[in-house]
Amino acid sequence: MDSRTASFLKSRFQNYYKNAEIGLPDHLPKREWAFIFYDDMPEKMMHRHKSFGSSGEALDYLYGMAPAHVYYSTAYYEHPDARKMNEKNWLGAELIFDLDADHLPNAPRNYSDMLELVKQEAFKLMDFLLDDFGFSEHEIELVFSGGRGYHFHITSPKVLTLGSAERREVLNYLSGKDIDFKYFFREVAMDGEFGTGSKAFKGIKNLPMKCTLLGSDSGWGKRIALYLTDYMKAECEKRYKKDMFPELRRYEKVGDTTVKKLINITNSENGLKDIMEKGRLDFDVRNFKDIAANFMRESVEDFLHRFGASVDEPVTADIKRLIRVPGSLHGGSGMLVKKFALSELEKFDPLNDAVIFGERQVKITVSKPFSVQLKGEDLRVEEGIQEVPEYAAIYLICRGVAEYGYRRNQPNPV
């Protein structure tokens, strides 16, 4: 990035910060701040150990300096501006989850598709935070990072003093690491006229049994129930019985009789509902708990891909992490680091809602072909001199594929 381009970006960022709504953190004087400036490009040298005593002081600094990247500490310190970390005196830290396309397996290269995939991961994480951990919505701050993902800030007092080891335990739960399916299934004697309470079976050891899924109403038990019921529905949609449940048929105890019972459960009025709500598989197949557990173990990769939350583990485990400031601009995209309510995630479109610059035409010199979708438009530029809307010019410059203005010996666009 040359000096003219850096000056252009700084002026546009400064114009934004003049009236920006910045999501200043609570306990502002106890937070460390850090910045990367356009004057430091392309080395991206970070200036940190800065603190502000008031919101006015912080906002004036952002407007005056117009940094490319703005961060504050997720931790609270007694002396946030101390130059050495061991002199800051750590007091606690928010619990942070970072969802980034870089850490998702097989993430698409297309930016729009990439952001949609990360959004689906955000919904999975939200389910864990609200249902499994019981956080309320006002204890969760959701922020689009301005780049390729989302940040979840947990501000509940219950998490502030958690150490790195405890935060890694949270990560293990979210990912399903070392999940042991045998603890979710058990066999119990069937109730009713010929069940455990009947005189007919008093003292008899080989009672009719049923398989029960424990904890099917919440947590990982609920996810297992959903996975099993979806599997049963999919198998029962096959045309021929002999093609149904091939994965289960590999087990010695599973034959046509068991498959018929699975079909009956799937097609009955309350069969799948009983699995989801009560964890009940009401048919007497001995050792089916082992069969079900083995099936889940063999399906674990697909199961965890569907239900596990793929978060950036070092971010969550780090109790002294720096995170982007909501309301600031992302120097790698020119987009807004945008905070919004959990209920708004479904309709949130970062390629529209986080694009804040205007439509006026700006001349740029493109160094290589590039395409992106912004504000509902498919933008493609070729190498050479181009005129594009300002929001697109800033995005392309921040992505490193263009410089501001005209450059000699560059081809004009066709």
N, C-alpha and C positions, 0 to 999 in steps of 0.2 A: 504494500500500500504506500503510494507516494504522499508527499506532504499536502498536495492540493486535495487529494481524496480524503485524507485524514481530517483536513480543515473543514471540508464539506460535511462529513459525517458529524463532526463535533458541533457544528453550527445547527444542524437539524436536531441532534439530541438535546442541545441546550435549549432550543425553542420548545421542545417537548417538556423539559424539566421546569420550564418557567411556570407552568400551571398544572403540573402533574399531581395526581392523587397517589401518593406513595403509601404502601402498607407498612408503616413503621411498626416494629415489634414492640410487645409489651416489655416493661423493665428496660427501656431504651438505654439509660446510662450504664447498664450492666452488660451491654453487647459490644463485641468487637466488630469493626467494619473493615472491609477490604475492597480494593478497586484495581481495575486494569484500565489504563488510559490509551487513547489512540496514539499519543506521542510515543508509547512503548511498543507499538506494533512493528514488525510481526512477532517480536519475542514474547509478548504477552506477560511481561513482568508484573507481578502482583505487589501492590502497596497495601500493607495491612497494619494491624495494631493501632487502628484509629478508633476513637470513641466520640460520642456526642452527648452532651448534657441535656439537650432539649430537641424537640421536633423542629423548631425553627432553625437551629444550628445545622441539623442534618439536611433539611431541604435547601438551605442556602448553599451548602457545600455542593450538592448535586447540581444545582443550577450553575454555580460558578465554575465547576470543574468539568461538567458534562462527560462523565466517564463512559467507557465502552461497556464495562461490566461492573455490577454493584452487588456486593455480598454482605451479609451479616452473620454473626456466629449463632448457631443453634444453642450454644451454651450461654449461661450467665456467669459472669466473673466479678470478683470484687475489684479487680484492677484490669479492665479490659484493654487498656492502652499500654500495658507493660510489654516490653520488647521480647521478653522470654516467656514461653508458655508456662513454665513452672512458677513464675512470679505473678501470674494473673489470678490465682486462687479460684479454682473451679467451684461453682455453687450448685450447678445442676444444668440440665439440657433438655430441650424438647426432644420428643421421639420423632425421627424423620424417616420417611420412606420416599425413595427416588425411583420412579419408573422411567426408564430410558430405552429407546429402541435399540441402542447399542448392546443392551444386555438381554435382548429377546432372541431366542433361537429362530433361525430362518426368517428374520424380519425382511419384509419387501424393500426393494431399493427405492421405489416410488415414494416420495415424501408424503403424499396424501394417504396412501395405503398404510404407510408406516405409522402415521399419527392415529389412524383408525384402529390399528392393532394395539397400540399403546392404550388407547381409550378403553378397549375391552379388558385389558389388564387392570386398569384403574377401577372398573366396576367390580372385578374379582376382589381386589384389595379392600374396596369399600365394604363389601360383604363381610370380610373377616373383621374389619375394625368395628362395624356396627353390631353385628350379630354374635361373633365369637368372643370378642373382647369387651363388648358392651359399652364402647364409648358413645357419647351423645354427639349429635351433629355439631353443637356449638363448641365441642372440644376438638374438632377436626377442621383444619384449614386446608383447602384444596387450591393448588396453584398450578397453572400451566407454566412450564419452565421457560417459554420463549424459544425453545429449540425443538427437542424430539421427545418430550415426555411431560410428566406431572410430578409435583412434590406434594406429599401429605405431611402436614405438621400436626402432631398431637400435643396439645398444650395442657392436658389434664395434670393437676398436681401429683397424681399417682405415679406418673412416669418420669418426673423430672430428675429424680436421684438414681434412676437405674444405671448400672454400670455397663461396660461393653459386653461382659459375659451374659448378663440378663437380656440385653438387646439381641444377642445372637440366639438366645433361646426363642425369642419372639420370631426371629427369622426362620429358625428350624420349623416352627409350627406353621408359618405361612407357606413354606415350600413343601411341607409334608415329608421332610427329611427323616429317614429311618422309621417311617410309619410301619407298624406291624399289624397286618390285617387280622391275624388270628384273634386279637383281643376284641374285635368288633362282632364276632359271630360266636354263638353258643347254641347248644341243643338243650331244649327243655321238654319235659313230658307234657303231652297235650292235655288240656283241661276238658271239662265237660262230663257227659254221662259215662264215658269210658276212659277218662283221664285220671290225673293224679288223685282227685278227690273221690273217686268211685271205689266202692267196696270190692268190685269185681277185680280190681288190679292191686288190691292191698297185698303187699309182700312180694309182688312179682317184679323182677328186675328189668326185663326187656319191655318196657312200656312203649307205646307209640310215641314218637318224638317229632318235634318240629324245630326248624332252624329259626333263630331270632337274631336280628341285627340290632346291636346295642346302640343307643344314642342316635337313632335315625331322625330325631326331630331337630337336631342342631349340630353344628360343628362338622367335623370330618365324617361322622356317622351319617349325617344328612346328605353329604356329598356322595358317599358310597351308595346310599339308597337311590339317589338320583341317577348315578352311573349304571347301577344294576337295572333299574326300571327302564331306562332308555335302551339299554342293551336288549332286554327282554322284548320291548316293543319292536325294535328293529328286526330281531330274529323272527318274530311272529308275523312280520309282514312279508316274509319270503313265501314263495308260491308252494314249495314242496316241503313236507315235514322232514324228509331225509336231509334237507339242506340246513335245517334249523339247529342252532346251538352247537356248531362244530367244535368250538373251543371247550365246551363242557363235556362233549362226548369223548374227549381224550382221556377222561378219568374212568377208571374201572367201574365205579359205582353208578355212572350215568349212562343209561340206555334209553330205549323208546318209552319205557314206563315213566321215568323221571321227566323226559322231554314233554310227554303228554301232560303231566301235572303242571309243568312250567307254562305250557300253552293255556291250560285251563285257568291258572292264576292270572295270566296276562289278559285273557279275554273276559274274565269275570267282572262283575260290576264294581267290586271294591278291592280286587286283588292287589293292584299296584298301589292303590290308595293306602291299603293296610301296610304295605312295605314302607311307604314314605312316612306315614303318620305314626305307625306302631312298630315298625321293624319286623313285621310278621311274615314269615314264609310258612304258611300253614299246610304242610304236607309231610308225611312221615317217611323221609328218606334219611336213613342213618348215614352219618359222616358228611351230611351235606354242608355242615359248617366248615369242614376241611376243604371240601370242593370249592365252596364260595371263596374262602380265604386264598386258596391257591390260584383261582381264577383272577382275583384282584392283584395278587403278586405278579402274575404274568402280564397283567394289563397295566401295571403301575406307571409305566412311562406315558402311555396315552392318558391315563387317569390324572396324573399330576400335571400334565400339559394343559388339560382342560380346567382343572380346579385350583392348582397351586398358584400362588402369587409370585411373579418373577420381578423381584425388586433388586436394586443395586445394594448388595450386602455390605460393602465397606462404608457406605453412607450411613446406614442405620446403626451399625456397630460403633461408629466414630462419635464419641461424646464431646468432641471439640470441632465439629464440622462447620464449614462456612457454606451458606446456602444463598441462592439468588433472592434479592429483595422484591417482594410483590410490588408491582407498579413501576419497576425499573424497566429499562430496555436491554435486550440481549444483543451484545455487540457482535455476535456471530450470525445474526439473522435480521436485526433491526426490528424484531417483533416484541410485543409487550409481554412481560412476565405478569400474567393476569391471574388475580385471585377471584374465585367465584364460589357460589354455594354448591353443596353436593347435589342438590336437586336440579342444578343447571347443567350437569355433566352431559346428560343425554343430548341436549340440543346445542352444546358448545361446539363451535367449529373454529379451531385455531387459525385456519387459513383465511378466515373472515374476521372473527372476533378479536384476534390478537394483532391484526394488521392496522396500524394507526396513522400512517402517513398518507398524504393526499394524492390527487390525480394529476397534478401539473406535470407537464412533460419535462424530462431531464435527459440531457445527452450524456451517454457513457461510452467507453471503449471496452468492448468485450474481448476477453483473452481466449475463450474457448466456448463452443456451443453449450447451451444449458437450457433446461426446461423445468418449469415449476407451475403449480396451480395456486393462484392467489386471488382472493376476492371473487371466486367463481369463474375466473378466466384462466385458460390454458396459455401460459406465457412461454414462448420459445425464442431464444435469441441466438444468432450466429456470431461468429468471430467478426470483429470490426466495430464501426461506429453505429450506435443505435440510439433511438429516442424512445423512452419508455416512461410510464407513470412513475412519479417519485417513489411510491411505496415499493415498486418493483426494482427501481434503480438502487435503493438503499439495501434491499434484500440481496441483490446480485453482488453489490460491492462488499457487503458484510460476509458473503459466502466466498469471497476471494476470486470471483470470475470476471470482475470488471473494475475499471478505474473511472473516476469522475471526469467528465468532459472529453474533449477531443485530443487524440494523440496523433502525431505525425506518422506518415507511412503506414497508416492503417486503412484497410479496404472499407469502402462504404458499403452499407447493406444493399443487397440486390432489390 
